Amino acid sequence: MRSVRLVIGCELQRLLLLPQGAAWGLATRYLSTGKTQSTSSSPHVIEGMSTTDLQSQEDLAHTNQQQGRFAESEVLLRMLLSERLRTLDNHHPDVLRAKNNLAASLNAQRKDLAYAESLQLEVIAADRERLGPEHPDTLVSLNNLANIYLHQGQFEKAMETQRDALTISERVNGDTHENTLTLKENLANTLIHQGQASARGIGS
């Protein structure tokens, strides 16, 4: 499942990660995505690195992320994404997970947010194509993008993205589903944070 709870200003904003993998482990609550999809266990080798080597590298990146060592995590994830892209299709689940995790690591550092945004947009486009616009993973990807917009100070874009995700969740899951309630709280936190930022004369 994709999950993390991240501090934005004085507010807690729930950011959801890992399109097909395990949670980073930083969250206490998250959108429910059902069963996760594991990476391939086939023994093929990618540019001298076996699937086991790549999975170990990904696991180490997760550990660094959990321990707040985002810079170390970023280095590993950049290498991992490069290796994945050598032989795998751009829409392969392993590639999408690598993109999503790298975007999350950059977002956590408030670093290279334009690149993080572009990675997240690629994941969203692939999710919509592979899974459909109403799939839980697609909603999670939208929520991740909204969080990046928040860190860029693009509050209007963040709210628009969150409202899109919330509208879909209300239609598909109903008003009382935990995903819907989480998205409602995220939007409420964004509205509060925007008000605080506007009062200080920052943001859009």
N, C-alpha and C positions, 0 to 999 in steps of 0.2 A: 504494500500500500504506500501511497505517497503521503508523507505527513511530516510537518514540522510546525512549531509555533514560534514565531519570531517577534522580537520587540521592535516596534516602530515608534519612535518618540516615547511617549509615556503609555502608549497603547499596545496591547498584544494583538498581533495580526496572525492569523493562521495561514501559513504557506504550506502547500501540499506538493510533495515531491515524488520522484521515482515512478515513472509510468508503469513499469512492469516489475520493479524490484522491491526489496524490503525497505522499510522505513529507515530514515536516518537516525531515528531514535531521540530526537530533540523535542518531540511533541507530547502533549498529554491528551489532546483531542484532535480529531481529523475527520475529513470526509471519508465515509466508508466506500471502498471500491470493490469489495468482494474479494475473490481469490486473486492472488498475484500470479503473474506469469514469470517463470524462471528463465534464466538464460540457457542457451543451448549447452549440452554437456558433451557435444561431439569432440573428438580428439584432434581436429584439424589445427594447423599451425598458421598463425598470422604474422608474417614478417619476423620469424624466429621466436615468436612468443606463442606458447600453446594456449588453449582455451583456459586451462587451469591457471596459467601465469596471469592472464588477463583478469580472471575472476579474483585472484589474490590481490592484484593491483587495485581493482575496484573495491574490494573489502577494506583494504588499507586506507583508501580515500574516504570511505565511510567512517572508519575509526577516527581519522584525523578530523573529519567534520564534527563528529560527536564530541570530541575533545576541544572544539573551538579552534583547531589549527587549520584555518581556512586556506591560508597560503599554500601549505603543504598539500592539502586536498586538491587545490586548483591545479598544481603542477601535475599530479598524478592523473587527474581527470582530462587535462589537455592531451597528455600522452595517450591515454586510453581512447579518447575520441579519435585521435589521429590513426591509431592502430585499427580501430573498428572500421573506419572509413576506407581503409586500404582494400578490403575485400568484400565488405558487406554493403548491401543496398542502403541508400539514404533513408529509407523508410523501415529498415529492419529494426525490430524491437530493441536490440542491443545498442544500436546507434542512437535511437531516440532516447533511451535511458541515459546514455552517456551525455547527450546534448542537454537533457533536462537537469542532470546532476551538476554539470559544469555551470549552467545558467544559475542554479541555486547557490553554488559556491561563490560565484562572482557577486550575486545579489547580496549574500550574507556579508561580503566585504565592502559593499557599496562601491564596487570596482568594475570598470569596463561595462557599464550597464547597457550601453547601446548594443554591444555584442551579446550580452545576456538576453536582451529583448529579442534580437534576431534569432537566437537559438530557440527561445521559447515559442516564437511565432512559427518556426519550422515544425516544432513538436505539435503545436495546435493544428496546423494544416494537415499533418500526417495522421493525427488522431481522428480528425473529422473524416478523412478519406478512408482510413482503415476500420474505424470503430463506429463512426457516426457522430453527429453533433450533440446527441443526448446521452452518450455513454459517460459513466462516472469519470473515467480517465480524462475525457475531453473537458469536463467541468473542472477537474483538478488542474489541468493545464491552463485553463482560463484564469483560475484563481492565482496560479503562480505568476502569470503575466501581469495581473492586477497588482501584485506585490512589487514587481519590478517597476511598474509605473509609479507606485507610491514612493519608492526610493529615488526616482527621477524627479519627484515633485510634480508629476503630471496627474493631479488628483481627478480631473474630469475624466481622463482616459481610464483611470483606475476604477472610478465609480461606474462608468459605462460598461466596462468589462465585467465587473462584479454583478451589475444588474442583469446583464445578459445571462450569466451563469445562474443567478438566482431565479430568473424567469423560467429557464429550462427545468431547473430542479423542482420548482413549484408545480410545473405542468406534469413532469414525469413522476416525481416522488410524492407530491402532496405537501401541504403546508407544515406538517408536523414531523416530517422525516429529519433525521439527524443531519443529513447533508444540507437540506434546506435551512435548518436552524443555524448551522455553522456559517453558511453563506450570508444569512441575514445579519449575524453578529459581525462578520467581516465588513459588510457594507456599513453597518452602524459605526464601527470603529473608524472606518475611513471618513465618514461624514464628520465624526468628532475631531479626527486629526486634521481634516481640511479646515475646520473652523478654527482650530488652534493655530495652524499655519497662516491662515488668512489674517488672523488677528496680529500676527507678527510681521505681516507683509511679505511672506515668502510663498513659493509655489504658484500654481496657475489658478 
